[in-house]
Amino acid sequence: MEPINASERKSLKQTIIQEIKQYIIDNNLKAGDRLPAERKFMEIFGVSRSVIREALSYLENTGVTRVRQGQGAILNESNIDKLLDSFFFLWQVNGGDLKDIQSLRVIFESSAMEEIIKIENNNNLLKLKESVINNREAVTREAFIEADMNFHKQLLEATNNVLFIQMTNMITSYFFESASRIDITHQEFQKINDEHEKMVDMLINKDVEGAKSLLTAHINNTKKV
């Protein structure tokens, strides 16, 4: 038998990765469940230990599993942070424009507003308004930025959609990290906070179109030095 070349080995590794994923689905494994030992996978798929290790390493590096000492590979809870983090890193390296992130935020947060109205999630809106009122106590530039970011994250979380929250929270965090030169004076923050409160009041009163219009102007008016 001729030795396996690099391209064949890569193809085999990808095949085993998919086979392990299918094994997880077929066996109804959930977050916290242990995957079989390497030897068991070798028997199931009829491949070498090195191929199994490469496949398991890939699953760990992409956040599908984690390894615990003495327990082997454990299935993680759903989380797309690693995937989005890699995506945004490459996007930035390849000349991504922060305005694109602003546009994404408008799209996602406008959708969140529509969803909040649809599910009539007033309790979360009342909590959000309480946070806005408490944010008036912020006095430093760092506190202004954190309060601004947290408002938008809480707005997204009010949808109660776990996947949507994970995806959009990452985008919000990335925007504020990337726009580290955001400059907000105390007077400007009070205006921002007033707009936050007005958006919440509009949503409580089911004026979703008014809230979306204010949101669009609010995000697009982000001041950078």
Secondary structure, 3 states (H helix, E strand, C coil): CCCCCHHHHHHHHHHHHHHHHHHHHHCCCCCCCECCCHHHHHHHHCCCHHHHHHHHHHHHHCCCEEEECCCEEEECCCCCHHHHHHHHHHHHHCCCCHHHHHHHHHHHHHHHHHHHHHHCCHHHHHHHHHHHHHHHHCCCHHHHHHHHHHHHHHHHHCCCCHHHHHHHHHHHHHHHHHCCCECCCHHHHHHHHHHHHHHHHHHHCCCHHHHHHHHHHHHHCCCEC
